[in-house]
Amino acid sequence: MKVTLITIFSGETPTLQDTFQSVLQQTYPDIEYLVITHDLTDKACNLLCEYEERFNGTMRYISAVSPDVCYTINLGLAKARGEIIGFLPPNAVYSYPTIVEEIVCEMEATGVSAIYGDYCLAKGDKRIYKSYNFFGRLLLRFGVMPPLSVFYCKTEVYHEYGMFNITYRSAIIFECLLRLIYVYRVRTLFLPMDIVTIYADRAEVKTKGRTIDKLYALKKYNICSNRFLVWVGKWL
């Protein structure tokens, strides 16, 4: 199976070289790496040119006409050639060189359509581990979901059930996973390992989405929920 990994960024990110290097170090041999940018700086452009050579043709650079999150994510999905798609933020690295290989092995062995796992938050010298071993389909009623950075899904699922919808504003990722996991019951599997290490403040890696936008998505699919349940979900 070919795996497409997608990194989206705008301007310049201090940890971008580490991100590129962690993809380069993955042991899985069939990886396509898409880098989608808007408003590229000279420094970031030089870094891209350097790593394009190192990837020997497996890295593709795509210039986005808009910095809009929904547009750039869907652009990546449309351009992907792999059978499995994952998103790696520009402020994150893979925790181990075998991550992609293990994801593919689990998908092939179990026949699931999507896999999610844990992440490690690096804040200075501190390391905070966040596990999603408790996550289940019904927790989406509380607005709870794994971050997109630890969610790997077969491309055919997006083609069959749709991509990301700008209508849901801050909750576009939540609405998409709600649609795939809750509404269409796509088969998922929890992989008990830290998939990525994220260099950011905790606020930047929490599952984003305003309560009102999440409730709008839940109401769209006639899923029983309310403000209190979504508020509770923020503490899970």
N, C-alpha and C positions, 0 to 999 in steps of 0.2 A: 504493500500500500504506500502510495506517495502521500506525504504529509506536508501541508502548507502551513507555515508559521507566518504570522502577520504582526509587524510592529508599526504603530502609527504615532507620529509626533509632529510638532510644529516648532519652528525655530531651532533651538539648541537645547540638548539635555546633557548634563554633566556625566551621567553614567552610561551614555549611549555606546561607548566603546566596549564596556563590560557586557552590555546586552548582546552586541554583535559577536563578541568572543565566546559567550556562553552557547550561542547557537552553533557557531563553528566547531565547538568542542563536542557536540552531541554525537554519540556513537552510531545512531541510526543512519543508514547510508542514503535513503531516498527522501531528502528534505528539499522543499522549495521554500525560499525565504523572500517574502514580499515586504518591502519597506515603503510605506506611504507617508509622504511629507507635504507640508504646506509652509510656505515662507521659510525656505531653507537658508541657513547662514553659510558663510564661506567655510567656516571651520567644520560644520557638519557635512558640507558638500565634499570637502577634502577627505573626511573620514569615510564617507560612502564610497568614494572612488578607490580608496585604499582597500576597503573590505570587499568590494566587488571582485577585485583580482584574487583575493584570498579564497573566495567562495567558488571560484572556477565555473562561473556561469549559473550557479544555483540561487544567487541573489538577484532579485529584480527590483528596481527602483521605480516608483510611480509617483508622479507629481499630482497632487489633488488641487482642484480649482477652488475648493472651499475647505475651511478648517472644521466645518460642522461634523460632530462625532458620528451621527447616523449616516451621513453621506460617505465618510471615509471608511467606516466599517463595511457598509454595503459595497463600496468600491472594491475592497479587499476580497469580499466573498465572490463578487462577480469575476474578478481576475484570477482567482485561485484555480490551480490545475490539480491539486491534490484530492485524495479521497477522504482525508481527515483534515479539519481546520482547527488551529489554535491561535490565540492572540497572546503576544508577549509584550507587555508595556515597556516603554523606553527607560523606565526607572527600575527595571527588574532583570534578574538573571535566573537561569535554571539552577536549581539547587544541586543537581547531580548531572554528570554527562550522559547518563543512561535514561533520563526521564522520557524522552520521546520514544525510545525503543520499548520501554516498559508499557507505555500507553498503547502502542500498536499491538504488542503481544497480548495484552489483556483484552483488547477489542476483538482480535482474531480468535482468541480462545473462548470468549464468552458470547460473542455475537451481539453485544450491546451496541447502541447507536451513539452513545455519548459517555464520557468519563469525566469525573471531577475529583479534585483532591484538596490538599491543604496548602497553606503558604506560610512562609516565615517573614516577619516584618523586622527589618534591620533599621534601628534608630540609634545612631552613634555606636556605642559599644553594646547596647542592649539588643537582645533577640526575643521577639514575641512570636509564639507559634499559634496559629489559628487553624483549628481543625473543623471540617464539615462532615465528620462521621455521624453526626446527629441529623443531618439534613434528609428530609423526605419530601415527597410530592405535596403532602398536605401543609407543610410549613410555608408554602408559597402564599397561602391565605393570610399569613402574618407578614407578608412582604419580604420573607427571608429567601435568599438564594446564594449560591456560591459566586464569587467574582468571575468575570469573563476570563481573567488571566489564568484560572485553573480549570476551565471548562473546555473540553475537546470533543468535537462533534463531527459526525460524518457529513460530508458536503451534500449528499443526497437528501438529508433531512431538511436543510435550509431550502433546497430547491423545491421540495415537496410541500413544506409547510410555511414557507415565506421567510424573508429576511427581517431586518430591523425597521421599525415603523416610527417615523419622526413625529407622528401624532402624539406620542406619549412623552414628549419633551425629556424631562430628567430621568424618566423611568423606561427608556427605550430598551435597555438590556433586560430589565425585569420583565417587561411585557413579552419580549421574545422568548425568554426561558419559561415564563408562565404558559405561553402558547405551546411550546414544544413539550414541556414536561407534564404540565397539569392538564391542558386541554387535549392534546394528541397522544399523551402517555408514551412518549418516546422512551425506550428502554435505556436506563442510565446505570452506572456503576460507580461506587466510591472507591478510589484508589488511595489506600492509607499511607501516603507519603507526601513530603513537602515538594510540590511541583516547582514553585518559584520562590525566590527570595526577593522581597521588594524593599527598595531603599526609599522610604517616604515616611511622612507623619501618618499616624493611624487614621486620621480623618481622610487622607487621600486614598486609602485602600478599602475603607468600609464600603459596603454595597450602597451605591448612591441611588438617589431617586426620592423626590419629595413625596410625602404621604398622599397628597391630593392626586398626583400623577399615578401612583401605584393603585389607589382606589379606583381611578378612572379605568385602568386596565382590568382590574378585577371585575368591575361592573360590566365592562364590555362583554366578558365571557360568562356573565351571570354566576359568578363565584361568590359565595356568601362570605363577607368580611366587613370590617368597619374600622374607623379611626383607631379605636382602642386596640384592636388586634394588631394592626400595623405598628402602632406605638410600642406594644410589647415586643414585637419582632425585632425592633432596633436593639434590644438588649440581649438577643440570643446569639 
